[in-house]
Amino acid sequence: MIAKLDSSPLGLAVRIARIDWAAMSEDEGRRLREFGLLEGCEVTPRHRGSIFSRDPLALTIGRMQVIIRARQAAAIEVESTI
């Protein structure tokens, strides 16, 4: 089942199925690629901003912790790894 990364449950690993690079600026896309956010990559959402905001979103990619904006996460489609 395909879902958006911004609505994925915390603590459960998901695999990136598709990224809408056109929904981001060139700099944002380059930064996410440098962090290793690419199709096929496994990520785990860890923490969201606050009760009133879903921004930012903390992810684990391999051994690295990365923070991205909720609107960037909304441009990323993921699927369950199970």
mmCIF file of the N, C-alpha and C atoms, coordinates in Angstrom:
data_MODEL
# 
_entry.id   MODEL 
# 
loop_
_atom_site.group_PDB 
_atom_site.id 
_atom_site.type_symbol 
_atom_site.label_atom_id 
_atom_site.label_alt_id 
_atom_site.label_comp_id 
_atom_site.label_asym_id 
_atom_site.label_entity_id 
_atom_site.label_seq_id 
_atom_site.pdbx_PDB_ins_code 
_atom_site.Cartn_x 
_atom_site.Cartn_y 
_atom_site.Cartn_z 
_atom_site.occupancy 
_atom_site.B_iso_or_equiv 
_atom_site.pdbx_formal_charge 
_atom_site.auth_seq_id 
_atom_site.auth_comp_id 
_atom_site.auth_asym_id 
_atom_site.auth_atom_id 
_atom_site.pdbx_PDB_model_num 
ATOM 1   N N  . MET A 1 1  ? 0.837  -1.182 0.000  1.00 0.00 ? 1  MET A N  1 
ATOM 2   C CA . MET A 1 1  ? 0.000  0.000  0.000  1.00 0.00 ? 1  MET A CA 1 
ATOM 3   C C  . MET A 1 1  ? 0.886  1.251  0.000  1.00 0.00 ? 1  MET A C  1 
ATOM 4   N N  . ILE A 1 2  ? 0.598  2.185  -0.868 1.00 0.00 ? 2  ILE A N  1 
ATOM 5   C CA . ILE A 1 2  ? 1.364  3.423  -0.995 1.00 0.00 ? 2  ILE A CA 1 
ATOM 6   C C  . ILE A 1 2  ? 0.732  4.497  -0.114 1.00 0.00 ? 2  ILE A C  1 
ATOM 7   N N  . ALA A 1 3  ? 1.569  5.231  0.623  1.00 0.00 ? 3  ALA A N  1 
ATOM 8   C CA . ALA A 1 3  ? 1.125  6.338  1.474  1.00 0.00 ? 3  ALA A CA 1 
ATOM 9   C C  . ALA A 1 3  ? 2.154  7.455  1.359  1.00 0.00 ? 3  ALA A C  1 
ATOM 10  N N  . LYS A 1 4  ? 1.861  8.585  1.941  1.00 0.00 ? 4  LYS A N  1 
ATOM 11  C CA . LYS A 1 4  ? 2.804  9.703  1.965  1.00 0.00 ? 4  LYS A CA 1 
ATOM 12  C C  . LYS A 1 4  ? 3.647  9.608  3.242  1.00 0.00 ? 4  LYS A C  1 
ATOM 13  N N  . LEU A 1 5  ? 4.893  9.984  3.149  1.00 0.00 ? 5  LEU A N  1 
ATOM 14  C CA . LEU A 1 5  ? 5.799  9.917  4.294  1.00 0.00 ? 5  LEU A CA 1 
ATOM 15  C C  . LEU A 1 5  ? 5.317  10.789 5.446  1.00 0.00 ? 5  LEU A C  1 
ATOM 16  N N  . ASP A 1 6  ? 4.693  11.932 5.152  1.00 0.00 ? 6  ASP A N  1 
ATOM 17  C CA . ASP A 1 6  ? 4.248  12.824 6.230  1.00 0.00 ? 6  ASP A CA 1 
ATOM 18  C C  . ASP A 1 6  ? 3.131  12.229 7.085  1.00 0.00 ? 6  ASP A C  1 
ATOM 19  N N  . SER A 1 7  ? 2.456  11.179 6.585  1.00 0.00 ? 7  SER A N  1 
ATOM 20  C CA . SER A 1 7  ? 1.385  10.554 7.366  1.00 0.00 ? 7  SER A CA 1 
ATOM 21  C C  . SER A 1 7  ? 1.747  9.139  7.819  1.00 0.00 ? 7  SER A C  1 
ATOM 22  N N  . SER A 1 8  ? 2.990  8.731  7.630  1.00 0.00 ? 8  SER A N  1 
ATOM 23  C CA . SER A 1 8  ? 3.429  7.401  8.051  1.00 0.00 ? 8  SER A CA 1 
ATOM 24  C C  . SER A 1 8  ? 3.523  7.333  9.571  1.00 0.00 ? 8  SER A C  1 
ATOM 25  N N  . PRO A 1 9  ? 3.210  6.164  10.145 1.00 0.00 ? 9  PRO A N  1 
ATOM 26  C CA . PRO A 1 9  ? 3.295  6.022  11.596 1.00 0.00 ? 9  PRO A CA 1 
ATOM 27  C C  . PRO A 1 9  ? 4.735  6.116  12.085 1.00 0.00 ? 9  PRO A C  1 
ATOM 28  N N  . LEU A 1 10 ? 4.903  6.691  13.249 1.00 0.00 ? 10 LEU A N  1 
ATOM 29  C CA . LEU A 1 10 ? 6.231  6.832  13.838 1.00 0.00 ? 10 LEU A CA 1 
ATOM 30  C C  . LEU A 1 10 ? 6.759  5.473  14.291 1.00 0.00 ? 10 LEU A C  1 
ATOM 31  N N  . GLY A 1 11 ? 8.053  5.270  14.111 1.00 0.00 ? 11 GLY A N  1 
ATOM 32  C CA . GLY A 1 11 ? 8.709  4.063  14.589 1.00 0.00 ? 11 GLY A CA 1 
ATOM 33  C C  . GLY A 1 11 ? 8.650  2.865  13.657 1.00 0.00 ? 11 GLY A C  1 
ATOM 34  N N  . LEU A 1 12 ? 7.903  2.944  12.554 1.00 0.00 ? 12 LEU A N  1 
ATOM 35  C CA . LEU A 1 12 ? 7.809  1.830  11.614 1.00 0.00 ? 12 LEU A CA 1 
ATOM 36  C C  . LEU A 1 12 ? 8.579  2.149  10.331 1.00 0.00 ? 12 LEU A C  1 
ATOM 37  N N  . ALA A 1 13 ? 9.476  1.250  9.968  1.00 0.00 ? 13 ALA A N  1 
ATOM 38  C CA . ALA A 1 13 ? 10.287 1.460  8.765  1.00 0.00 ? 13 ALA A CA 1 
ATOM 39  C C  . ALA A 1 13 ? 9.413  1.368  7.519  1.00 0.00 ? 13 ALA A C  1 
ATOM 40  N N  . VAL A 1 14 ? 9.693  2.246  6.564  1.00 0.00 ? 14 VAL A N  1 
ATOM 41  C CA . VAL A 1 14 ? 9.005  2.250  5.273  1.00 0.00 ? 14 VAL A CA 1 
ATOM 42  C C  . VAL A 1 14 ? 10.054 2.393  4.170  1.00 0.00 ? 14 VAL A C  1 
ATOM 43  N N  . ARG A 1 15 ? 9.680  1.997  2.961  1.00 0.00 ? 15 ARG A N  1 
ATOM 44  C CA . ARG A 1 15 ? 10.575 2.114  1.805  1.00 0.00 ? 15 ARG A CA 1 
ATOM 45  C C  . ARG A 1 15 ? 10.047 3.207  0.887  1.00 0.00 ? 15 ARG A C  1 
ATOM 46  N N  . ILE A 1 16 ? 10.941 4.053  0.407  1.00 0.00 ? 16 ILE A N  1 
ATOM 47  C CA . ILE A 1 16 ? 10.544 5.137  -0.493 1.00 0.00 ? 16 ILE A CA 1 
ATOM 48  C C  . ILE A 1 16 ? 10.207 4.541  -1.857 1.00 0.00 ? 16 ILE A C  1 
ATOM 49  N N  . ALA A 1 17 ? 8.971  4.775  -2.300 1.00 0.00 ? 17 ALA A N  1 
ATOM 50  C CA . ALA A 1 17 ? 8.511  4.256  -3.582 1.00 0.00 ? 17 ALA A CA 1 
ATOM 51  C C  . ALA A 1 17 ? 8.697  5.284  -4.693 1.00 0.00 ? 17 ALA A C  1 
ATOM 52  N N  . ARG A 1 18 ? 8.419  6.555  -4.393 1.00 0.00 ? 18 ARG A N  1 
ATOM 53  C CA . ARG A 1 18 ? 8.517  7.604  -5.406 1.00 0.00 ? 18 ARG A CA 1 
ATOM 54  C C  . ARG A 1 18 ? 8.690  8.947  -4.732 1.00 0.00 ? 18 ARG A C  1 
ATOM 55  N N  . ILE A 1 19 ? 9.465  9.820  -5.352 1.00 0.00 ? 19 ILE A N  1 
ATOM 56  C CA . ILE A 1 19 ? 9.654  11.185 -4.850 1.00 0.00 ? 19 ILE A CA 1 
ATOM 57  C C  . ILE A 1 19 ? 9.272  12.154 -5.950 1.00 0.00 ? 19 ILE A C  1 
ATOM 58  N N  . ASP A 1 20 ? 8.421  13.101 -5.617 1.00 0.00 ? 20 ASP A N  1 
ATOM 59  C CA . ASP A 1 20 ? 8.007  14.146 -6.566 1.00 0.00 ? 20 ASP A CA 1 
ATOM 60  C C  . ASP A 1 20 ? 9.011  15.295 -6.463 1.00 0.00 ? 20 ASP A C  1 
ATOM 61  N N  . TRP A 1 21 ? 10.098 15.188 -7.206 1.00 0.00 ? 21 TRP A N  1 
ATOM 62  C CA . TRP A 1 21 ? 11.161 16.202 -7.138 1.00 0.00 ? 21 TRP A CA 1 
ATOM 63  C C  . TRP A 1 21 ? 10.671 17.567 -7.610 1.00 0.00 ? 21 TRP A C  1 
ATOM 64  N N  . ALA A 1 22 ? 9.672  17.605 -8.467 1.00 0.00 ? 22 ALA A N  1 
ATOM 65  C CA . ALA A 1 22 ? 9.145  18.866 -8.985 1.00 0.00 ? 22 ALA A CA 1 
ATOM 66  C C  . ALA A 1 22 ? 8.427  19.664 -7.900 1.00 0.00 ? 22 ALA A C  1 
ATOM 67  N N  . ALA A 1 23 ? 8.033  19.011 -6.808 1.00 0.00 ? 23 ALA A N  1 
ATOM 68  C CA . ALA A 1 23 ? 7.334  19.698 -5.716 1.00 0.00 ? 23 ALA A CA 1 
ATOM 69  C C  . ALA A 1 23 ? 8.300  20.447 -4.796 1.00 0.00 ? 23 ALA A C  1 
ATOM 70  N N  . MET A 1 24 ? 9.606  20.324 -5.058 1.00 0.00 ? 24 MET A N  1 
ATOM 71  C CA . MET A 1 24 ? 10.630 20.961 -4.214 1.00 0.00 ? 24 MET A CA 1 
ATOM 72  C C  . MET A 1 24 ? 11.519 21.858 -5.056 1.00 0.00 ? 24 MET A C  1 
ATOM 73  N N  . SER A 1 25 ? 12.198 22.746 -4.362 1.00 0.00 ? 25 SER A N  1 
ATOM 74  C CA . SER A 1 25 ? 13.180 23.567 -5.065 1.00 0.00 ? 25 SER A CA 1 
ATOM 75  C C  . SER A 1 25 ? 14.391 22.690 -5.405 1.00 0.00 ? 25 SER A C  1 
ATOM 76  N N  . GLU A 1 26 ? 15.219 23.192 -6.294 1.00 0.00 ? 26 GLU A N  1 
ATOM 77  C CA . GLU A 1 26 ? 16.428 22.466 -6.685 1.00 0.00 ? 26 GLU A CA 1 
ATOM 78  C C  . GLU A 1 26 ? 17.334 22.217 -5.482 1.00 0.00 ? 26 GLU A C  1 
ATOM 79  N N  . ASP A 1 27 ? 17.484 23.230 -4.617 1.00 0.00 ? 27 ASP A N  1 
ATOM 80  C CA . ASP A 1 27 ? 18.328 23.096 -3.425 1.00 0.00 ? 27 ASP A CA 1 
ATOM 81  C C  . ASP A 1 27 ? 17.778 22.058 -2.449 1.00 0.00 ? 27 ASP A C  1 
ATOM 82  N N  . GLU A 1 28 ? 16.449 22.053 -2.268 1.00 0.00 ? 28 GLU A N  1 
ATOM 83  C CA . GLU A 1 28 ? 15.834 21.066 -1.370 1.00 0.00 ? 28 GLU A CA 1 
ATOM 84  C C  . GLU A 1 28 ? 16.065 19.654 -1.899 1.00 0.00 ? 28 GLU A C  1 
ATOM 85  N N  . GLY A 1 29 ? 15.861 19.459 -3.185 1.00 0.00 ? 29 GLY A N  1 
ATOM 86  C CA . GLY A 1 29 ? 16.073 18.149 -3.788 1.00 0.00 ? 29 GLY A CA 1 
ATOM 87  C C  . GLY A 1 29 ? 17.507 17.684 -3.657 1.00 0.00 ? 29 GLY A C  1 
ATOM 88  N N  . ARG A 1 30 ? 18.442 18.585 -3.906 1.00 0.00 ? 30 ARG A N  1 
ATOM 89  C CA . ARG A 1 30 ? 19.864 18.232 -3.783 1.00 0.00 ? 30 ARG A CA 1 
ATOM 90  C C  . ARG A 1 30 ? 20.191 17.831 -2.354 1.00 0.00 ? 30 ARG A C  1 
ATOM 91  N N  . ARG A 1 31 ? 19.689 18.596 -1.377 1.00 0.00 ? 31 ARG A N  1 
ATOM 92  C CA . ARG A 1 31 ? 19.942 18.307 0.040  1.00 0.00 ? 31 ARG A CA 1 
ATOM 93  C C  . ARG A 1 31 ? 19.397 16.926 0.419  1.00 0.00 ? 31 ARG A C  1 
ATOM 94  N N  . LEU A 1 32 ? 18.165 16.606 -0.011 1.00 0.00 ? 32 LEU A N  1 
ATOM 95  C CA . LEU A 1 32 ? 17.584 15.311 0.323  1.00 0.00 ? 32 LEU A CA 1 
ATOM 96  C C  . LEU A 1 32 ? 18.362 14.169 -0.333 1.00 0.00 ? 32 LEU A C  1 
ATOM 97  N N  . ARG A 1 33 ? 18.805 14.371 -1.574 1.00 0.00 ? 33 ARG A N  1 
ATOM 98  C CA . ARG A 1 33 ? 19.615 13.341 -2.236 1.00 0.00 ? 33 ARG A CA 1 
ATOM 99  C C  . ARG A 1 33 ? 20.949 13.155 -1.514 1.00 0.00 ? 33 ARG A C  1 
ATOM 100 N N  . GLU A 1 34 ? 21.552 14.235 -1.029 1.00 0.00 ? 34 GLU A N  1 
ATOM 101 C CA . GLU A 1 34 ? 22.816 14.139 -0.292 1.00 0.00 ? 34 GLU A CA 1 
ATOM 102 C C  . GLU A 1 34 ? 22.638 13.353 1.004  1.00 0.00 ? 34 GLU A C  1 
ATOM 103 N N  . PHE A 1 35 ? 21.446 13.433 1.589  1.00 0.00 ? 35 PHE A N  1 
ATOM 104 C CA . PHE A 1 35 ? 21.149 12.667 2.805  1.00 0.00 ? 35 PHE A CA 1 
ATOM 105 C C  . PHE A 1 35 ? 20.845 11.203 2.499  1.00 0.00 ? 35 PHE A C  1 
ATOM 106 N N  . GLY A 1 36 ? 20.693 10.868 1.225  1.00 0.00 ? 36 GLY A N  1 
ATOM 107 C CA . GLY A 1 36 ? 20.418 9.496  0.852  1.00 0.00 ? 36 GLY A CA 1 
ATOM 108 C C  . GLY A 1 36 ? 18.951 9.172  0.660  1.00 0.00 ? 36 GLY A C  1 
ATOM 109 N N  . LEU A 1 37 ? 18.106 10.203 0.611  1.00 0.00 ? 37 LEU A N  1 
ATOM 110 C CA . LEU A 1 37 ? 16.679 9.980  0.374  1.00 0.00 ? 37 LEU A CA 1 
ATOM 111 C C  . LEU A 1 37 ? 16.449 9.760  -1.121 1.00 0.00 ? 37 LEU A C  1 
ATOM 112 N N  . LEU A 1 38 ? 16.375 8.492  -1.512 1.00 0.00 ? 38 LEU A N  1 
ATOM 113 C CA . LEU A 1 38 ? 16.199 8.107  -2.911 1.00 0.00 ? 38 LEU A CA 1 
ATOM 114 C C  . LEU A 1 38 ? 15.195 6.974  -2.984 1.00 0.00 ? 38 LEU A C  1 
ATOM 115 N N  . GLU A 1 39 ? 14.613 6.749  -4.157 1.00 0.00 ? 39 GLU A N  1 
ATOM 116 C CA . GLU A 1 39 ? 13.697 5.639  -4.340 1.00 0.00 ? 39 GLU A CA 1 
ATOM 117 C C  . GLU A 1 39 ? 14.382 4.334  -3.941 1.00 0.00 ? 39 GLU A C  1 
ATOM 118 N N  . GLY A 1 40 ? 13.656 3.497  -3.198 1.00 0.00 ? 40 GLY A N  1 
ATOM 119 C CA . GLY A 1 40 ? 14.202 2.220  -2.742 1.00 0.00 ? 40 GLY A CA 1 
ATOM 120 C C  . GLY A 1 40 ? 14.849 2.272  -1.376 1.00 0.00 ? 40 GLY A C  1 
ATOM 121 N N  . CYS A 1 41 ? 15.101 3.462  -0.873 1.00 0.00 ? 41 CYS A N  1 
ATOM 122 C CA . CYS A 1 41 ? 15.751 3.645  0.427  1.00 0.00 ? 41 CYS A CA 1 
ATOM 123 C C  . CYS A 1 41 ? 14.759 3.350  1.558  1.00 0.00 ? 41 CYS A C  1 
ATOM 124 N N  . GLU A 1 42 ? 15.242 2.745  2.634  1.00 0.00 ? 42 GLU A N  1 
ATOM 125 C CA . GLU A 1 42 ? 14.404 2.486  3.807  1.00 0.00 ? 42 GLU A CA 1 
ATOM 126 C C  . GLU A 1 42 ? 14.623 3.595  4.838  1.00 0.00 ? 42 GLU A C  1 
ATOM 127 N N  . VAL A 1 43 ? 13.529 4.158  5.338  1.00 0.00 ? 43 VAL A N  1 
ATOM 128 C CA . VAL A 1 43 ? 13.587 5.217  6.346  1.00 0.00 ? 43 VAL A CA 1 
ATOM 129 C C  . VAL A 1 43 ? 12.605 4.889  7.468  1.00 0.00 ? 43 VAL A C  1 
ATOM 130 N N  . THR A 1 44 ? 12.859 5.453  8.646  1.00 0.00 ? 44 THR A N  1 
ATOM 131 C CA . THR A 1 44 ? 11.959 5.279  9.781  1.00 0.00 ? 44 THR A CA 1 
ATOM 132 C C  . THR A 1 44 ? 11.602 6.647  10.335 1.00 0.00 ? 44 THR A C  1 
ATOM 133 N N  . PRO A 1 45 ? 10.329 7.061  10.243 1.00 0.00 ? 45 PRO A N  1 
ATOM 134 C CA . PRO A 1 45 ? 9.902  8.316  10.867 1.00 0.00 ? 45 PRO A CA 1 
ATOM 135 C C  . PRO A 1 45 ? 10.019 8.172  12.385 1.00 0.00 ? 45 PRO A C  1 
ATOM 136 N N  . ARG A 1 46 ? 10.658 9.139  13.055 1.00 0.00 ? 46 ARG A N  1 
ATOM 137 C CA . ARG A 1 46 ? 10.912 9.040  14.491 1.00 0.00 ? 46 ARG A CA 1 
ATOM 138 C C  . ARG A 1 46 ? 10.113 10.034 15.333 1.00 0.00 ? 46 ARG A C  1 
ATOM 139 N N  . HIS A 1 47 ? 9.983  11.260 14.842 1.00 0.00 ? 47 HIS A N  1 
ATOM 140 C CA . HIS A 1 47 ? 9.376  12.302 15.685 1.00 0.00 ? 47 HIS A CA 1 
ATOM 141 C C  . HIS A 1 47 ? 8.810  13.412 14.809 1.00 0.00 ? 47 HIS A C  1 
ATOM 142 N N  . ARG A 1 48 ? 7.644  13.926 15.203 1.00 0.00 ? 48 ARG A N  1 
ATOM 143 C CA . ARG A 1 48 ? 7.056  15.084 14.524 1.00 0.00 ? 48 ARG A CA 1 
ATOM 144 C C  . ARG A 1 48 ? 7.136  16.279 15.441 1.00 0.00 ? 48 ARG A C  1 
ATOM 145 N N  . GLY A 1 49 ? 7.097  17.469 14.850 1.00 0.00 ? 49 GLY A N  1 
ATOM 146 C CA . GLY A 1 49 ? 7.236  18.733 15.561 1.00 0.00 ? 49 GLY A CA 1 
ATOM 147 C C  . GLY A 1 49 ? 6.548  18.831 16.895 1.00 0.00 ? 49 GLY A C  1 
ATOM 148 N N  . SER A 1 50 ? 5.289  19.185 16.907 1.00 0.00 ? 50 SER A N  1 
ATOM 149 C CA . SER A 1 50 ? 4.573  19.385 18.162 1.00 0.00 ? 50 SER A CA 1 
ATOM 150 C C  . SER A 1 50 ? 3.138  18.911 18.006 1.00 0.00 ? 50 SER A C  1 
ATOM 151 N N  . ILE A 1 51 ? 2.373  19.077 19.031 1.00 0.00 ? 51 ILE A N  1 
ATOM 152 C CA . ILE A 1 51 ? 0.962  18.689 19.002 1.00 0.00 ? 51 ILE A CA 1 
ATOM 153 C C  . ILE A 1 51 ? 0.214  19.465 17.919 1.00 0.00 ? 51 ILE A C  1 
ATOM 154 N N  . PHE A 1 52 ? 0.562  20.732 17.743 1.00 0.00 ? 52 PHE A N  1 
ATOM 155 C CA . PHE A 1 52 ? -0.168 21.601 16.833 1.00 0.00 ? 52 PHE A CA 1 
ATOM 156 C C  . PHE A 1 52 ? 0.405  21.640 15.416 1.00 0.00 ? 52 PHE A C  1 
ATOM 157 N N  . SER A 1 53 ? 1.567  21.036 15.221 1.00 0.00 ? 53 SER A N  1 
ATOM 158 C CA . SER A 1 53 ? 2.219  21.091 13.917 1.00 0.00 ? 53 SER A CA 1 
ATOM 159 C C  . SER A 1 53 ? 2.866  19.749 13.602 1.00 0.00 ? 53 SER A C  1 
ATOM 160 N N  . ARG A 1 54 ? 2.844  19.371 12.341 1.00 0.00 ? 54 ARG A N  1 
ATOM 161 C CA . ARG A 1 54 ? 3.514  18.138 11.921 1.00 0.00 ? 54 ARG A CA 1 
ATOM 162 C C  . ARG A 1 54 ? 4.906  18.464 11.372 1.00 0.00 ? 54 ARG A C  1 
ATOM 163 N N  . ASP A 1 55 ? 5.361  19.669 11.598 1.00 0.00 ? 55 ASP A N  1 
ATOM 164 C CA . ASP A 1 55 ? 6.615  20.153 11.039 1.00 0.00 ? 55 ASP A CA 1 
ATOM 165 C C  . ASP A 1 55 ? 7.613  20.433 12.155 1.00 0.00 ? 55 ASP A C  1 
ATOM 166 N N  . PRO A 1 56 ? 8.823  20.027 12.080 1.00 0.00 ? 56 PRO A N  1 
ATOM 167 C CA . PRO A 1 56 ? 9.466  19.169 11.085 1.00 0.00 ? 56 PRO A CA 1 
ATOM 168 C C  . PRO A 1 56 ? 9.265  17.691 11.418 1.00 0.00 ? 56 PRO A C  1 
ATOM 169 N N  . LEU A 1 57 ? 9.814  16.839 10.565 1.00 0.00 ? 57 LEU A N  1 
ATOM 170 C CA . LEU A 1 57 ? 9.741  15.390 10.739 1.00 0.00 ? 57 LEU A CA 1 
ATOM 171 C C  . LEU A 1 57 ? 11.159 14.854 10.845 1.00 0.00 ? 57 LEU A C  1 
ATOM 172 N N  . ALA A 1 58 ? 11.435 14.126 11.925 1.00 0.00 ? 58 ALA A N  1 
ATOM 173 C CA . ALA A 1 58 ? 12.750 13.506 12.109 1.00 0.00 ? 58 ALA A CA 1 
ATOM 174 C C  . ALA A 1 58 ? 12.699 12.089 11.557 1.00 0.00 ? 58 ALA A C  1 
ATOM 175 N N  . LEU A 1 59 ? 13.702 11.723 10.770 1.00 0.00 ? 59 LEU A N  1 
ATOM 176 C CA . LEU A 1 59 ? 13.798 10.404 10.144 1.00 0.00 ? 59 LEU A CA 1 
ATOM 177 C C  . LEU A 1 59 ? 15.118 9.746  10.503 1.00 0.00 ? 59 LEU A C  1 
ATOM 178 N N  . THR A 1 60 ? 15.116 8.430  10.523 1.00 0.00 ? 60 THR A N  1 
ATOM 179 C CA . THR A 1 60 ? 16.359 7.673  10.593 1.00 0.00 ? 60 THR A CA 1 
ATOM 180 C C  . THR A 1 60 ? 16.585 7.055  9.221  1.00 0.00 ? 60 THR A C  1 
ATOM 181 N N  . ILE A 1 61 ? 17.766 7.321  8.669  1.00 0.00 ? 61 ILE A N  1 
ATOM 182 C CA . ILE A 1 61 ? 18.185 6.737  7.393  1.00 0.00 ? 61 ILE A CA 1 
ATOM 183 C C  . ILE A 1 61 ? 19.503 6.028  7.681  1.00 0.00 ? 61 ILE A C  1 
ATOM 184 N N  . GLY A 1 62 ? 19.463 4.720  7.716  1.00 0.00 ? 62 GLY A N  1 
ATOM 185 C CA . GLY A 1 62 ? 20.662 3.974  8.112  1.00 0.00 ? 62 GLY A CA 1 
ATOM 186 C C  . GLY A 1 62 ? 21.008 4.316  9.553  1.00 0.00 ? 62 GLY A C  1 
ATOM 187 N N  . ARG A 1 63 ? 22.203 4.842  9.774  1.00 0.00 ? 63 ARG A N  1 
ATOM 188 C CA . ARG A 1 63 ? 22.627 5.255  11.121 1.00 0.00 ? 63 ARG A CA 1 
ATOM 189 C C  . ARG A 1 63 ? 22.482 6.748  11.335 1.00 0.00 ? 63 ARG A C  1 
ATOM 190 N N  . MET A 1 64 ? 21.922 7.452  10.372 1.00 0.00 ? 64 MET A N  1 
ATOM 191 C CA . MET A 1 64 ? 21.855 8.915  10.411 1.00 0.00 ? 64 MET A CA 1 
ATOM 192 C C  . MET A 1 64 ? 20.451 9.390  10.774 1.00 0.00 ? 64 MET A C  1 
ATOM 193 N N  . GLN A 1 65 ? 20.373 10.465 11.565 1.00 0.00 ? 65 GLN A N  1 
ATOM 194 C CA . GLN A 1 65 ? 19.113 11.149 11.867 1.00 0.00 ? 65 GLN A CA 1 
ATOM 195 C C  . GLN A 1 65 ? 19.033 12.386 10.980 1.00 0.00 ? 65 GLN A C  1 
ATOM 196 N N  . VAL A 1 66 ? 17.893 12.574 10.307 1.00 0.00 ? 66 VAL A N  1 
ATOM 197 C CA . VAL A 1 66 ? 17.702 13.689 9.381  1.00 0.00 ? 66 VAL A CA 1 
ATOM 198 C C  . VAL A 1 66 ? 16.386 14.367 9.716  1.00 0.00 ? 66 VAL A C  1 
ATOM 199 N N  . ILE A 1 67 ? 16.358 15.688 9.618  1.00 0.00 ? 67 ILE A N  1 
ATOM 200 C CA . ILE A 1 67 ? 15.138 16.459 9.829  1.00 0.00 ? 67 ILE A CA 1 
ATOM 201 C C  . ILE A 1 67 ? 14.713 17.042 8.480  1.00 0.00 ? 67 ILE A C  1 
ATOM 202 N N  . ILE A 1 68 ? 13.432 16.824 8.114  1.00 0.00 ? 68 ILE A N  1 
ATOM 203 C CA . ILE A 1 68 ? 12.908 17.413 6.882  1.00 0.00 ? 68 ILE A CA 1 
ATOM 204 C C  . ILE A 1 68 ? 11.591 18.116 7.181  1.00 0.00 ? 68 ILE A C  1 
ATOM 205 N N  . ARG A 1 69 ? 11.187 18.977 6.300  1.00 0.00 ? 69 ARG A N  1 
ATOM 206 C CA . ARG A 1 69 ? 9.919  19.703 6.426  1.00 0.00 ? 69 ARG A CA 1 
ATOM 207 C C  . ARG A 1 69 ? 8.743  18.784 6.079  1.00 0.00 ? 69 ARG A C  1 
ATOM 208 N N  . ALA A 1 70 ? 7.582  19.068 6.658  1.00 0.00 ? 70 ALA A N  1 
ATOM 209 C CA . ALA A 1 70 ? 6.384  18.274 6.392  1.00 0.00 ? 70 ALA A CA 1 
ATOM 210 C C  . ALA A 1 70 ? 6.001  18.349 4.915  1.00 0.00 ? 70 ALA A C  1 
ATOM 211 N N  . ARG A 1 71 ? 6.165  19.497 4.274  1.00 0.00 ? 71 ARG A N  1 
ATOM 212 C CA . ARG A 1 71 ? 5.796  19.598 2.858  1.00 0.00 ? 71 ARG A CA 1 
ATOM 213 C C  . ARG A 1 71 ? 6.749  18.805 1.973  1.00 0.00 ? 71 ARG A C  1 
ATOM 214 N N  . GLN A 1 72 ? 8.003  18.638 2.404  1.00 0.00 ? 72 GLN A N  1 
ATOM 215 C CA . GLN A 1 72 ? 8.923  17.768 1.669  1.00 0.00 ? 72 GLN A CA 1 
ATOM 216 C C  . GLN A 1 72 ? 8.499  16.313 1.843  1.00 0.00 ? 72 GLN A C  1 
ATOM 217 N N  . ALA A 1 73 ? 8.124  15.937 3.074  1.00 0.00 ? 73 ALA A N  1 
ATOM 218 C CA . ALA A 1 73 ? 7.668  14.570 3.349  1.00 0.00 ? 73 ALA A CA 1 
ATOM 219 C C  . ALA A 1 73 ? 6.394  14.254 2.577  1.00 0.00 ? 73 ALA A C  1 
ATOM 220 N N  . ALA A 1 74 ? 5.553  15.270 2.345  1.00 0.00 ? 74 ALA A N  1 
ATOM 221 C CA . ALA A 1 74 ? 4.309  15.071 1.592  1.00 0.00 ? 74 ALA A CA 1 
ATOM 222 C C  . ALA A 1 74 ? 4.579  14.754 0.120  1.00 0.00 ? 74 ALA A C  1 
ATOM 223 N N  . ALA A 1 75 ? 5.763  15.076 -0.368 1.00 0.00 ? 75 ALA A N  1 
ATOM 224 C CA . ALA A 1 75 ? 6.132  14.805 -1.765 1.00 0.00 ? 75 ALA A CA 1 
ATOM 225 C C  . ALA A 1 75 ? 6.779  13.428 -1.927 1.00 0.00 ? 75 ALA A C  1 
ATOM 226 N N  . ILE A 1 76 ? 6.869  12.677 -0.826 1.00 0.00 ? 76 ILE A N  1 
ATOM 227 C CA . ILE A 1 76 ? 7.523  11.377 -0.846 1.00 0.00 ? 76 ILE A CA 1 
ATOM 228 C C  . ILE A 1 76 ? 6.483  10.287 -0.587 1.00 0.00 ? 76 ILE A C  1 
ATOM 229 N N  . GLU A 1 77 ? 6.336  9.373  -1.553 1.00 0.00 ? 77 GLU A N  1 
ATOM 230 C CA . GLU A 1 77 ? 5.428  8.235  -1.395 1.00 0.00 ? 77 GLU A CA 1 
ATOM 231 C C  . GLU A 1 77 ? 6.215  7.054  -0.876 1.00 0.00 ? 77 GLU A C  1 
ATOM 232 N N  . VAL A 1 78 ? 5.646  6.362  0.113  1.00 0.00 ? 78 VAL A N  1 
ATOM 233 C CA . VAL A 1 78 ? 6.330  5.228  0.739  1.00 0.00 ? 78 VAL A CA 1 
ATOM 234 C C  . VAL A 1 78 ? 5.423  4.003  0.739  1.00 0.00 ? 78 VAL A C  1 
ATOM 235 N N  . GLU A 1 79 ? 6.059  2.847  0.934  1.00 0.00 ? 79 GLU A N  1 
ATOM 236 C CA . GLU A 1 79 ? 5.325  1.594  1.067  1.00 0.00 ? 79 GLU A CA 1 
ATOM 237 C C  . GLU A 1 79 ? 5.896  0.818  2.249  1.00 0.00 ? 79 GLU A C  1 
ATOM 238 N N  . SER A 1 80 ? 5.094  -0.038 2.812  1.00 0.00 ? 80 SER A N  1 
ATOM 239 C CA . SER A 1 80 ? 5.497  -0.834 3.960  1.00 0.00 ? 80 SER A CA 1 
ATOM 240 C C  . SER A 1 80 ? 6.644  -1.762 3.583  1.00 0.00 ? 80 SER A C  1 
ATOM 241 N N  . THR A 1 81 ? 7.518  -2.029 4.529  1.00 0.00 ? 81 THR A N  1 
ATOM 242 C CA . THR A 1 81 ? 8.625  -2.958 4.296  1.00 0.00 ? 81 THR A CA 1 
ATOM 243 C C  . THR A 1 81 ? 8.229  -4.382 4.676  1.00 0.00 ? 81 THR A C  1 
ATOM 244 N N  . ILE A 1 82 ? 7.062  -4.552 5.226  1.00 0.00 ? 82 ILE A N  1 
ATOM 245 C CA . ILE A 1 82 ? 6.597  -5.878 5.671  1.00 0.00 ? 82 ILE A CA 1 
ATOM 246 C C  . ILE A 1 82 ? 5.854  -6.583 4.553  1.00 0.00 ? 82 ILE A C  1 
# 
